[in-house]
Amino acid sequence: MGYRFRDLTAACQDDWRAYIEHDFVRALGAGTLEADAFRHYLQQDYLFLIHFARAYALAAYKSRDLDELRQAFDGLKTILDVELDLHRGFCRDWGISESDLAALPESRATLAYTRYVLDAGSRGDLLDLRIALAPCLVGYGEIAGWLAAQPFTLRGDANPYEPWIAMYEGDDFQAAMRAEIAWLDARLAEVTPARFEQLARLFRDATRLEIDFWQMGLDRAD
Ligand SMILES: Cc1ncc(CN)c(N)n1
């Protein structure tokens, strides 16, 4: 029997849950996250998304057929047209100007995560790269679903973070997440146990870097 995407999350269950259910996520859902922590996260996430858009361009370069090329193009478009567009709107709403964004120093957590993924993708093949990208795409989709199911999550205008939750809960992002899981399921079905171990390590590392990214927001770390 072949592997599936869920075998990757099962292989690092504790890290995966620590990422999905992080204190930053809980506070965001409850609407109690300190505004400065969210602002710090938003600014660093702007830099993060620019590097992740580059990673999707790398995925286009590594593609072997038109389907993979289109998927990489769709990933790049989702980041540029959905996430970054809304993100710049959030920044405006939270008092962060375009010139603030242009002058931002990159935090260590942003540097570590984005360069790790670009390096893993440069050294490896398309599957390595898309596994390293998966905690980002699949994780945020799962986080939105998890938050929607929690009794402490405050929905509607009473929660200042409602637009953020709604973005990742929205059809565009959820469809992109499902398509990625389907592609990963098909590729993972063909790999050997030794290759799966390599990929599981990559997935776990990227998941741990996501945890550091949340913590960077909570700590306002540089
Ligand atoms: C750090 C991080 N990880 C994931 C996502 C969702 N693309 C994001 N915007 N930022």
The ligand as a Gaussian input file, in Angstrom:
#p B3LYP/6-31G(d) Opt

LIG

0 1
 C        4.215000      31.831000       7.781000
 C        3.043000      31.512000       6.877000
 N        2.725000      30.207000       6.626000
 C        1.683000      29.960000       5.787000
 C        0.962000      30.946000       5.192000
 C       -0.196000      30.623000       4.287000
 N        0.162000      30.739000       2.939000
 C        1.325000      32.246000       5.454000
 N        0.690000      33.296000       4.903000
 N        2.377000      32.541000       6.317000

